[in-house]
């Protein structure tokens, strides 16, 4: 649905009911990906495309039917037809599953809030139940850039579990299906939700073009981060040394951070352990709305760093956000092991994990999601 966010946002502001047809599954060669939508309002105005023209007429008629009936959501399947060139079908040979549901903006204010954020360029995830119990089909919830679940039609355990999956996909910047439930530990209802995501990949900013940074950039990219390595020394900040980084920057770290974009999903890793770089960089980083700030160094370096930062005016509540020495205690020795230690801490911090062995814990492996219930 985010492919037509501008129009849907306007229709929501005008409290105009509409039917929303969404591609929920693609098999074979289909022209457009899952999450793509067509919408039709009560006046017959249509926006969007789900097949490049192959099945638009049939989808339009189904939308009008759903609007007229004001009933439960309907699913339709469209596949290739070689018997009649003009029959409803996908001439590209692919197959589409489409869910059509009626949307009343007055009854679903969360959609207007989500679309407003999308139009403004903010990260957002809208989860839509596409398979499951009839009473849940078409149900939605919205997770914003801070991980807060906005009120929607889903409640209780379903809301928590779908919200957790939506938050994970938002952090990854990926629109995808999420399967949840079906067990007593998490959610008794087994269902599938299509999570519509508007977001780029989360960023990992690595400062210090050292050997540890090379290993960390590889690990960060593996986890789905868009990785930037920054160092003030051009001789070290080279593509040859950091082939897994998406971006190499030769600039003073604090100057680069001051002018680059960050959000609540951004991880900042300071590996220089050189005060002339670290102090101005950390002063700025600890004042930004990012997800994680960590700094490498010995305990002696850490203690001295805290002293200098306090003298520079950094408040204790800001210092409490600093992960230093960086990483979990895994007994890491090599650069690669240290990269695992750092990324493990980022994962644990993001999802409020304990960092303890699962064998030493009881209860469900997947605990309460960390998203905030609004």
DRENMARPA-739871 format. One record per atom (N, C-alpha, C): x negated, y negated, z. Coordinates in steps of 0.001 Angstrom, whole numbers, padded with zeros to 6 digits, always signed. Example, Ala and Ser with C-alpha at 12.3 -4.5 7.8 and 13.67 -1.06 7.14 Angstrom:
! residues 2
-013190+005690+007800 -012300+004500+007800 -013200+003300+007800 -012850+002250+007080 -013670+001060+007140 -012900-000030+007870 
//
This chain:
! residues 374
-000808+001215+000000 +000000+000000+000000 -000845-001271+000000 -002107-001140+000362 -002943-002325+000456 -003300-002883-000912 -003054-002108-001974 -003291-002623-003323 -002286-003711-003695 -001166-003797-002967 -000166-004829-003228 +000107-005635-001958 -000923-005816-001155 -000769-006457+000158 -000219-007873+000053 -000665-008647-000939 -000210-010038-001050 +001308-010119-001193 +001857-009334-002126 +003301-009372-002345 +004067-008810-001154 +003595-007693-000597 +004288-007104+000556 +004263-008053+001750 +003177-008768+001920 +003098-009737+003004 +004157-010826+002831 +004310-011299+001603 +005327-012331+001330 +006721-011773+001569 +006982-010543+001114 +008299-009951+001335 +008585-009764+002819 +007560-009402+003579 +007752-009243+005030 +008057-010584+005691 +007341-011630+005272 +007608-012960+005831 +009030-013408+005521 +009536-013009+004369 +010893-013377+003965 +011940-012404+004491 +011501-011399+005299 +012405-010374+005848 +013188-009693+004744 +012525-009410+003621 +013160-008819+002456 +012955-007307+002483 +013998-006495+002650 +013835-005029+002624 +013330-004565+001259 +012562-003481+001273 +012050-002928+000024 +011782-001439+000189 +011668-000769-000949 +011278+000636-000953 +009801+000720-001308 +009090+001556-000588 +007653+001708-000784 +007364+003129-001246 +006787+003258-002442 +006388+004556-002988 +004877+004647-002944 +004347+005667-002260 +002911+005770-002020 +002377+007118-002464 +001253+007104-003152 +000568+008341-003512 -000043+008923-002246 +000415+010110-001841 -000083+010705-000604 -001005+011889-000853 -001045+012375-002089 -001983+013445-002424 -002232+013430-003921 -003470+013692-004298 -003869+013734-005704 -004557+015060-005964 -004161+015723-007043 -004839+016950-007452 -005217+016823-008917 -006433+017204-009222 -006888+017114-010603 -007231+015689-010990 -007110+015392-012274 -007482+014087-012810 -006277+013173-012809 -006204+012296-011821 -005119+011326-011733 -005713+009927-011814 -004951+008968-012343 -005529+007649-012617 -005815+006799-011403 -005096+007002-010290 -005253+006129-009126 -005358+006975-007855 -006048+006482-006833 -006318+007289-005635 -005159+007298-004658 -005268+008156-003625 -004268+008166-002564 -004234+006797-001894 -003044+006460-001383 -002855+005164-000756 -002341+004101-001702 -002411+004346-003010 -001907+003387-003982 -000383+003391-003958 +000230+002209-004069 +001676+002111-003901 +002355+001259-004965 +003641+001534-005118 +004584+000705-005854 +005673+000304-004856 +006162-000927-004970 +007263-001360-004109 +008346-002006-004963 +009599-001796-004553 +010760-002351-005255 +011664-002986-004206 +012034-004273-004420 +012915-004923-003455 +014375-004745-003848 +015287-005287-003031 +016720-005080-003255 +017233-005769-004511 +016472-006734-005031 +016862-007402-006270 +016301-006697-007501 +015606-005602-007296 +015047-004855-008413 +013677-005309-008849 +013077-006250-008120 +011720-006683-008444 +010728-005601-008048 +009789-005307-008930 +008799-004252-008681 +007396-004833-008714 +006524-004221-007925 +005121-004623-007907 +004271-003381-007729 +003112-003344-008392 +002175-002243-008232 +002331-001171-009288 +001429-000202-009217 +001424+000927-010139 +000763+002103-009453 +001283+003301-009719 +000671+004482-009115 +000137+005457-010146 +000389+005193-011429 -000063+006158-012425 -000543+005521-013716 -000665+004214-013727 -001070+003563-014955 +000020+003570-016005 +001275+003845-015605 +002392+003784-016528 +003094+005105-016797 +002455+006233-016471 +003006+007545-016831 +004349+007828-016162 +004470+007548-014879 +005665+007945-014139 +006352+006759-013473 +006009+005553-013879 +006528+004370-013192 +008054+004298-013245 +008651+004664-014409 +010101+004589-014527 +010810+005483-013539 +010335+006716-013399 +010951+007656-012459 +010769+007193-011020 +009606+006648-010706 +009355+006155-009354 +010246+004950-009065 +010420+004087-010047 +011286+002912-009885 +012716+003356-009553 +013221+004328-010278 +014574+004814-010029 +014699+005441-008641 +013665+006186-008230 +013686+006805-006906 +013671+005737-005816 +012914+004684-006029 +012880+003582-005065 +014261+002940-004931 +014920+002705-006043 +016255+002116-005994 +017235+003037-005284 +017091+004335-005501 +017972+005296-004836 +017779+005261-003330 +016500+005258-002888 +016203+005231-001453 +016703+003938-000827 +016564+002824-001548 +017068+001557-001034 +018581+001582-000903 +019232+002150-001903 +020691+002195-001873 +021226+003110-000796 +020602+004256-000607 +021067+005233+000381 +020698+004839+001810 +019603+004084+001938 +019076+003714+003276 +018937+004957+004162 +018483+006046+003516 +018358+007300+004242 +016915+007626+004580 +016665+008916+004782 +015337+009385+005165 +014374+009250+003987 +013084+009179+004256 +012089+009139+003174 +012199+010368+002281 +011827+010221+001029 +011869+011319+000066 +010491+011523-000551 +010199+012784-000866 +008951+013106-001542 +009239+013566-002958 +008336+013230-003868 +008468+013644-005266 +007106+014077-005772 +007137+015056-006666 +005905+015572-007251 +005929+015306-008742 +004810+014822-009276 +004696+014553-010708 +003455+015263-011227 +003643+016043-012312 +002534+016766-012899 +002529+016629-014402 +001629+017327-015044 +001449+017249-016496 +002583+017944-017235 +003061+017318-018307 +004097+017919-019148 +003617+017926-020583 +003444+019110-021183 +002997+019182-022569 +004117+019599-023508 +005348+019800-022966 +006463+020190-023807 +007095+018998-024518 +007052+017868-023845 +007692+016679-024401 +006800+015492-024083 +006280+014867-025081 +005352+013758-024874 +005988+012617-024106 +007331+012566-024104 +008012+011468-023431 +008598+011897-022089 +008358+013132-021696 +008874+013590-020411 +008101+012940-019275 +008747+012924-018106 +008060+012388-016937 +006892+013292-016611 +005705+012778-016634 +004532+013594-016342 +003273+012797-016511 +002173+013365-016082 +000878+012715-016170 +000116+013293-017347 -000055+012505-018380 -000732+012994-019569 -002215+013219-019329 -002738+012678-018223 -004155+012894-017907 -004398+014288-017341 -003324+015023-017038 -003471+016384-016549 -003507+016506-015053 -003402+015386-014331 -003438+015434-012881 -002063+015650-012270 -002020+015690-010942 -000778+015857-010204 -000753+014858-009061 +000427+014300-008804 +000603+013329-007735 +001738+013755-006820 +001533+013649-005509 +002615+013723-004537 +002892+012302-004079 +004164+011924-004096 +004553+010550-003779 +005595+010569-002670 +005412+009716-001671 +006390+009532-000604 +007067+008181-000807 +008393+008194-000801 +009160+006956-000970 +009990+006724+000294 +009841+005541+000884 +010589+005224+002087 +011075+003789+002048 +012154+003554+002772 +012698+002210+002864 +012013+001473+003999 +011636+000216+003747 +010985-000615+004754 +011879-001801+005072 +012222-001953+006340 +012949-003132+006809 +011977-003956+007646 +011433-005053+007094 +010421-005830+007828 +010883-006280+009206 +012165-006546+009362 +012660-006994+010657 +012528-005901+011710 +012615-004641+011262 +012525-003516+012196 +011105-002993+012344 +010188-003439+011477 +008806-002969+011515 +007834-004151+011466 +007820-004959+012523 +006956-006146+012517 +005477-005811+012440 +005096-004579+012808 +003674-004242+012761 +003138-004307+011344 +003973-003996+010349 +003505-004015+008973 +003175-005439+008542 +004000-006390+008951 +003720-007787+008635 +002407-008238+009271 +002166-007806+010509 +000914-008172+011193 -000291-007566+010488 -000161-006299+010076 -001266-005641+009378 -001549-006315+008048 -000502-006601+007291 -000684-007212+005980 -001246-008621+006106 -000874-009339+007161 -001434-010672+007380 -002944-010601+007574 -003398-009607+008344 -004837-009440+008547 -005543-009068+007244 -004913-008204+006460 -005512-007791+005192 -005646-008984+004252 -004586-009782+004154 -004602-010957+003274 -005690-011939+003702 -005933-012022+005008 -006964-012922+005528 -008361-012306+005473 -008450-011078+004971 -009747-010429+004823 -010248-009718+006061 -009375-009507+007064 -009776-008838+008290 -009668-007316+008145 -010550-006553+008800 -010408-005089+008781 -009085-004659+009398 -008461-003665+008801 -007178-003185+009301 -006942-001761+008835 -006195-001004+009632 -005821+000364+009263 -004350+000571+009571 -003589+001001+008571 -002177+001332+008747 -002019+002831+008536 -001573+003521+009568 -001353+004961+009477 +000112+005226+009182 +000362+006109+008223 +001713+006427+007755 +001883+007948+007777 +002842+008438+008549 +003073+009876+008625 +003678+010352+007304 +002988+011293+006643 +003431+011760+005326 +003845+013228+005337 +003515+013942+006394 +003988+015320+006572 +004196+015558+008051 +005263+016301+008375 +005534+016598+009763 +007026+016659+010022 +007435+016615+011284 +008859+016654+011626 +009625+015531+010928 +010835+015818+010523 +011625+014865+009745 +011774+013527+010449 +011919+013564+011783 +012144+012314+012510 +010887+011438+012564 +009720+012021+012262 +008483+011244+012269 +008047+010818+010879 +008626+011416+009843 +008190+011154+008482 +008377+009674+008142 +007310+009065+007647 +007333+007641+007313 +006978+006740+008471 +006833+007296+009673 +006472+006489+010829 +005105+005853+010668 +004941+004671+011228 +003703+003918+011043 +003166+003379+012361 +001869+003109+012349 +001238+002309+013393 +000084+001550+012760 -000406+000555+013479 -001434-000338+012951 -002560-000462+013965 -003787-000282+013502 -004965-000478+014343 -005752-001648+013784 -006014-002662+014635 -006719-003843+014152 -008223-003684+014314 -008972-004729+013969 -010432-004652+013939 -011036-004410+015311 -010310-004752+016373 -010813-004544+017730 -010446-003177+018283 -009711-002372+017514 -009317-001045+017978 -008019-001025+018742 -007249-002111+018699 -005968-002156+019409 -004860-001606+018518 -004029-000716+019083 -002874-000188+018362 -001709-001147+018555 -001200-001675+017450 -000029-002546+017525 +001230-001684+017591 +002255-002162+018294 +003482-001365+018432 +004075-000987+017083 +004509+000260+016975 +005123+000751+015745 +006200+001758+016068 +006526+002593+015104 +007596+003568+015290 +007107+004866+015920 +005802+005016+016093 +005250+006224+016705 +004989+005972+018186 +005256+006964+019004 +005126+006789+020450 +004387+007960+021076 +004032+007809+022346 +003469+008880+023149 +002206+009491+022592 +002132+010841+022669 +000930+011547+022236 +000680+011379+020749 +001755+011307+019955 +001590+011103+018510 +000904+009775+018247 +001346+008752+018941 +000751+007430+018775 -000732+007436+019138 -001063+008084+020250 -002455+008115+020691 -003341+008849+019691 -002885+010033+019256 -003736+010840+018383 -003864+010237+016985 -002758+009765+016432 -002833+009130+015116 -003651+007847+015206 -003474+007111+016298 -004250+005882+016486 -005740+006147+016551 -006126+007230+017236 -007546+007572+017327 -008127+007897+015961 -007367+008644+015153 -007834+008982+013805 -007918+007727+012937 -006933+006829+013081 -006939+005596+012295 -008133+004730+012663 -008456+004666+013934 -009613+003878+014387 -010910+004452+013829 -011032+005779+013825 -012236+006412+013286 -012386+006126+011797 -011290+006190+011050 -011358+005919+009612 -011580+004441+009339 -011050+003580+010193 -011313+002145+010030 -012787+001849+010214 -013398+002468+011218 -014833+002269+011431 -015645+002791+010248 -015170+003854+009633 -015879+004416+008484 -015577+003666+007191 -014520+002828+007200 -014148+002092+006004 -013578+002975+004912 -012794+003998+005301 -012345+005001+004330 -010853+005272+004463 -010112+005179+003347 -008712+005596+003299 -008661+007105+003091 -007928+007822+003949 -007916+009283+003876 -006740+009837+004650 -006454+011130+004415 -005460+011860+005203 -006097+012322+006506 -005326+012316+007578 -005788+012800+008878 -004782+013805+009407 -005265+014992+009775 -004410+016034+010340 -004529+015989+011860 -003408+015916+012544 -003435+015827+014003 -002392+016765+014599 -002586+017033+015894 -001578+017747+016662 -001541+019242+016428 -000465+019833+016951 -000287+021262+016825 -000836+022053+017986 -001276+021366+019049 -001779+022075+020227 -001369+021308+021473 -001333+022023+022570 -000875+021427+023811 -001837+020442+024425 -003121+020538+024065 -004113+019657+024678 -004008+018227+024163 -003612+018041+022914 -003599+016700+022345 -002186+016250+022012 -001559+016930+021076 -000254+016501+020591 +000523+017738+020122 +001702+018005+020661 +002418+019230+020292 +002917+019235+018852 +003185+018053+018295 +003698+017969+016931 +002541+017990+015940 +002575+018931+014995 +001553+018968+013954 +002031+018110+012791 +001189+017177+012392 +001583+016281+011317 +000353+015791+010579 +000609+015165+009431 -000448+014598+008610 -000138+013125+008400 -001120+012286+008623 -000952+010851+008443 -001915+010358+007371 -001404+009520+006496 -002254+008851+005519 -002663+007521+006127 -003963+007315+006296 -004471+006088+006908 -004974+005163+005805 -004261+004053+005632 -004635+003043+004648 -005630+002100+005312 -006839+002018+004776 -007901+001229+005413 -008331+000083+004521 -008368-001096+005125 -008955-002261+004461 -010196-002647+005257 -011336-002228+004793 -012584-002530+005502 -013756-002055+004673 -014835-002764+004790 -016082-002278+004226 -016693-001283+005213 -017782-000644+004812 -018478+000237+005754 -018982-000590+006945 -019005+000013+008140 -019582-000713+009276 -021064-000967+009040 -021598-001985+009670 -022989-002364+009450 -023879-001882+010589 -025065-001435+010233 -026131-001198+011207 -027283-002127+010838 -027609-003033+011729 -028690-003983+011515 -029893-003538+012329 -030959-003162+011641 -032179-002682+012296 -033237-003768+012158 -033734-004241+013277 -034746-005288+013272 -036088-004705+013706 -037067-004838+012820 -038381-004266+013048 -038682-003188+012033 -039567-003473+011100 -039890-002520+010023 -040965-001554+010489 -040591-000703+011443 -041520+000258+012043 -041103+001673+011632 -041928+002670+011994 -041613+004047+011612 -040274+004512+012185 -039962+004087+013404 -038682+004450+013996 -037528+003914+013146 -037705+002748+012544 -036659+002152+011718 -036397+002978+010469 -037444+003577+009909 -037264+004410+008723 -036370+005601+009034 -036628+006263+010168 -035811+007408+010554 -034402+006976+010933 -034281+005839+011627 -032970+005363+012056 -032123+004935+010862 -032743+004342+009856 -031985+003935+008670 -031396+005151+007962 -032143+006241+007941 -031630+007476+007324 -030466+008037+008134 -030619+008063+009454 -029553+008573+010316 -028312+007682+010244 -028530+006370+010211 -027404+005442+010127 -026630+005600+008839 -027347+005765+007743 -026668+005952+006459 -025883+007260+006446 -026459+008305+007051 -025765+009592+007137 -024443+009450+007882 -024397+008570+008886 -023181+008357+009673 -022195+007412+009000 -022556+006884+007837 -021628+006039+007091 -021837+004557+007253 -022907+004151+007917 -023189+002725+008082 -023804+002135+006816 -023550+000855+006608 -024292+000083+005607 -025496-000499+006336 -026678-000010+006008 -027876-000258+006815 -028705-001391+006228 -029059-002330+007095 -029978-003413+006749 -031201-003321+007652 -032391-003372+007062 -033636-003454+007822 -034212-004847+007617 -034479-005532+008729 -034979-006905+008672 -036277-007023+009460 -037266-007706+008870 -038542-007962+009539 -039119-009245+008963 -039772-010014+009808 -040348-011281+009349 -041601-011083+008507 -042124-009855+008448 -043378-009588+007736 -043088-008894+006411 -043163-009618+005296 -042813-009046+003986 -043626-007816+003615 -044868-007738+004111 -045699-006608+003745 -045141-005292+004276 -044382-005364+005364 -043793-004157+005948 -042341-003932+005505 -041630-005019+005206 -040216-004913+004826 -040112-004635+003336 -040299-003373+002944 -040293-002998+001527 -039355-001827+001284 -038846-001755+000074 -037963-000651-000310 -038693+000686-000260 -039970+000675-000587 -040742+001914-000584 -040799+002528+000817 -040865+001688+001831 -040955+002196+003208 -039594+002588+003759 -038507+002011+003198 -037168+002265+003733 -036195+002613+002597 -036404+003775+001992 -035578+004143+000826 -034117+004398+001168 -033802+004651+002443 -032422+004959+002817 -031632+003723+003234 -032288+002582+003345 -031586+001351+003718 -030844+000793+002512 -029695+000194+002760 -028936-000450+001688 -029497-001830+001360 -030176-002424+002323 -030676-003788+002142 -031957-003964+002955 -032970-004586+002342 -034220-004915+003025 -034345-006431+003030 -034592-007011+004202 -034650-008465+004332 -035973-008856+004975 -036690-009765+004334 -037907-010341+004914 -037557-011725+005429 -037314-011823+006728 -036922-013095+007334 -037072-012953+008844 -037121-014093+009533 -037127-014027+010982 -035804-013424+011444 -035860-012434+012342 -034636-011714+012724 -033501-012614+013194 -033773-013542+014098 -032684-014370+014623 -032096-015269+013544 -032938-015703+012603 -032440-016563+011533 -031526-015779+010597 -031919-014533+010307 -031066-013698+009456 -029745-013393+010154 -029807-013004+011444 -028591-012646+012165 -027643-013833+012276 -028186-015013+012381 -027366-016211+012530 -026467-016449+011315 -026908-015979+010146 -026185-016292+008915 -025560-015068+008237 -025636-013900+008862 -025032-012719+008251 -023697-012405+008921 -022890-011568+008262 -021570-011228+008775 -021639-010004+009685 -020967-010108+010822 -020866-008985+011758 -019420-008887+012220 -019067-007732+012785 -017749-007573+013386 -017847-006584+014535 -016692-006173+015045 -016669-005309+016233 -017215-003920+015964 -017466-003564+014698 -018014-002248+014367 -019523-002290+014164 -020126-003467+014214 -021544-003625+013897 -022437-003115+015032 -023473-002358+014651 -024484-001886+015605 -025791-002624+015318 -026347-003269+016348 -027608-004001+016228 -028678-003251+017006 -029747-002862+016322 -030832-002093+016938 -032130-002883+016793 -032695-003298+017923 -033903-004122+017938 -035080-003222+018288 -035944-002975+017307 -037040-002026+017486 -038412-002679+017501 -038471-004001+017451 -039772-004684+017326 -040584-004637+018616 -039902-004654+019764 -040506-004818+021100 -041675-005811+021071 -041382-006971+020480 -042309-008106+020432 -041497-009331+020857 -041881-009951+021983 -041064-010999+022594 -040766-012157+021643 -041726-012505+020789 -041480-013668+019921 -040362-013406+018921 -040114-012118+018624 -038974-011759+017778 -037748-011418+018627 -037971-010623+019692 -036862-010070+020463 -036030-011116+021185 -036691-012049+021871 -035958-012963+022746 -034972-013840+021979 -035388-014577+020952 -034381-015372+020220 -033325-014516+019547 -033717-013299+019111 -032762-012410+018464 -031717-011917+019457 -032148-011459+020626 -031218-010921+021609 -030341-012008+022224 -030876-013195+022394 -030046-014308+022882 -028831-014488+021990 -029051-014408+020687 -027959-014572+019740 -027075-013330+019685 -027704-012146+019613 -026944-010907+019447 -025980-010677+020601 -026404-010986+021830 -025569-010741+023002 -024414-011728+023121 -024393-012707+022248 -023307-013688+022242 -022356-013475+021064 -022582-012402+020308 -021759-012123+019129 -020759-011007+019412 -019613-011004+018717 -018582-009961+018930 -018893-008676+018168 -020008-008022+018523 -020425-006803+017838 -020146-005597+018735 -020265-004394+018146 -019936-003186+018885 -021043-002661+019766 -022306-002924+019397 -023429-002308+020110 -024677-003142+019901 -025421-003362+020990 -026724-004010+020911 -027708-003182+021731 -028749-002695+021085 -029765-001913+021781 -031150-002429+021455 -032081-002271+022398 -033450-002765+022195 -034447-001723+022673 -035476-001485+021862 -036509-000495+022169 -037578-001100+023069 -038176-000240+023886 -039264-000679+024743 -039356+000158+025997 -040480+000070+026674 -040664+000787+027929 -039835+000129+029018 -039776+000751+030186 -039035+000153+031298 -039713-001139+031745 -041020-001173+031668 -041716-002412+032011 -041358-003523+031019 -041340-003161+029741 -040949-004135+028716 -039515-004593+028944 -038646-003659+029294 -037242-003981+029547 -037113-004966+030702 -037796-004705+031807 -037705-005594+032968 -038202-006998+032626 -039302-007071+031892 -039832-008378+031507 -038875-009070+030534 -038295-008300+029637 -037343-008860+028670 -036137-009460+029389 -035605-008756+030389 -034473-009281+031146 -034839-010573+031862 -036050-010617+032429 -036478-011827+033136 -036524-013027+032193 -037105-012830+031031 -037233-013939+030076 -035863-014349+029534 -034999-013372+029290 -033660-013704+028796 -032863-014493+029830 -033005-014138+031107 -032316-014897+032152 -032848-016330+032191 -034153-016474+032083 -034735-017818+032073 -034272-018624+030871 -033934-017901+029786 -033460-018573+028575 -031964-018889+028642 -031316-018541+029748 -029921-018910+029938 -028920-017825+029624 -029379-016601+029374 -028450-015509+029084 -027805-015052+030393 -026484-014989+030426 -025751-014655+031639 -025817-013160+031939 -025612-012808+033195 -025678-011404+033607 -024630-010546+032900 -023430-011107+032668 -022399-010327+031987 -022781-010044+030539 -023579-010922+029944 -024086-010658+028601 -025185-009598+028640 -026061-009700+029622 -027140-008723+029744 -026595-007317+029990 -025430-007227+030625 -024826-005921+030889 -024428-005211+029598 -024336-005949+028500 -023973-005362+027207 -025175-004762+026491 -026377-005041+026995 -027596-004610+026322 -027946-003163+026675 -028132-002333+025667 -028569-000948+025859 -030094-000927+025718 -030748-000909+026864 -032210-000965+026862 -032737-000285+028115 -033727+000598+027981 -034308+001109+026741 -033256+001799+025868 -033359+001641+024591 -032358+002107+023653 -032317+003638+023585 -031103+004199+023407 -030966+005636+023182 -030570+006432+024406 -030131+007675+024180 -029826+008607+025254 -031070+009401+025632 -031073+009922+026839 -032194+010717+027331 -032110+012132+026765 -032675+012311+025567 -032703+013627+024922 -034091+014249+024975 -035035+013542+025570 -036411+014015+025547 -037060+013813+024185 -036562+012834+023426 -037050+012604+022062 -038515+012186+022063 -039260+012700+021072 -040672+012346+020907 -040940+011743+019541 -040473+012401+018505 -040760+011945+017146 -039809+010815+016751 -040135+010167+015629 -039273+009105+015122 -037893+009645+014778 -037852+010854+014209 -036572+011449+013833 -035736+011785+015064 -036387+012343+016097 -035673+012639+017333 -035179+011366+017995 -035985+010320+017950 -035578+009044+018528 -034381+008465+017790 -034348+008642+016473 -033197+008175+015698 -031923+008890+016128 -032032+010197+016385 -030877+010952+016880 -030468+010433+018251 -031443+010143+019104 -031157+009612+020438 -030397+008295+020358 -030823+007424+019446 -030182+006107+019307 -028780+006250+018745 -028635+007023+017681 -027304+007165+017085 -026355+007905+018025 -026881+008820+018811 -026032+009503+019791 -025485+008508+020803 -026318+007568+021223 -025844+006559+022168 -024798+005650+021525 -025007+005294+020262 -024028+004463+019563 -022685+005175+019482 -022708+006477+019144 -021469+007248+019062 -020790+007325+020426 -021577+007633+021459 -021010+007750+022807 -020419+006426+023270 -021118+005329+022988 -020613+004012+023392 -019334+003670+022636 -019311+003968+021353 -018148+003647+020528 -016902+004371+021004 -017045+005649+021358 -015892+006483+021715 -015780+006735+023218 -016526+005960+024014 -016495+006097+025470 -016841+007514+025914 -017786+008143+025228 -018230+009473+025619 -019200+009402+026786 -019324+010503+027502 -020201+010540+028676 -021659+010786+028304 -021888+011413+027160 -023256+011784+026806 -023721+013052+027491 -022838+013695+028251 -023186+014921+028962 -022909+016139+028086 -023563+017286+028379 -023271+018511+027614 -021814+018923+027775 -021191+019332+026681 -019807+019790+026754 -019667+021019+027649 -020730+021824+027734 -020673+023022+028576 -020550+022675+030052 -020902+021449+030419 -020816+021037+031813 -019529+020305+032139 -018625+020208+031142 -017356+019527+031348 -016209+020519+031275 -015080+020135+031837 -013865+020940+031744 -012796+020125+031023 -011720+020803+030652 -010629+020104+029988 -010845+020012+028487 -009979+019281+027803 -010054+019172+026343 -011377+018571+025890 -011902+019067+024783 -013128+018497+024220 -012861+017088+023725 -011724+016924+023040 -011346+015609+022542 -010444+014961+023583 -011005+013978+024269 -010274+013356+025364 -009382+012234+024844 -008856+011435+025778 -008020+010315+025404 -008762+009436+024422 -008106+008998+023340 -008768+008117+022394 -009112+006786+023036 -010104+006102+022456 -010583+004862+023052 -009852+003642+022536 -008967+003818+021566 -008240+002670+021074 -007364+002095+022173 -007130+000795+022101 -006353+000110+023124 -004882+000147+022740 -004029+000535+023672 -002601+000561+023416 -002025-000808+023723 -001476-001462+022695 -000939-002807+022871 +000558-002750+023159 
//
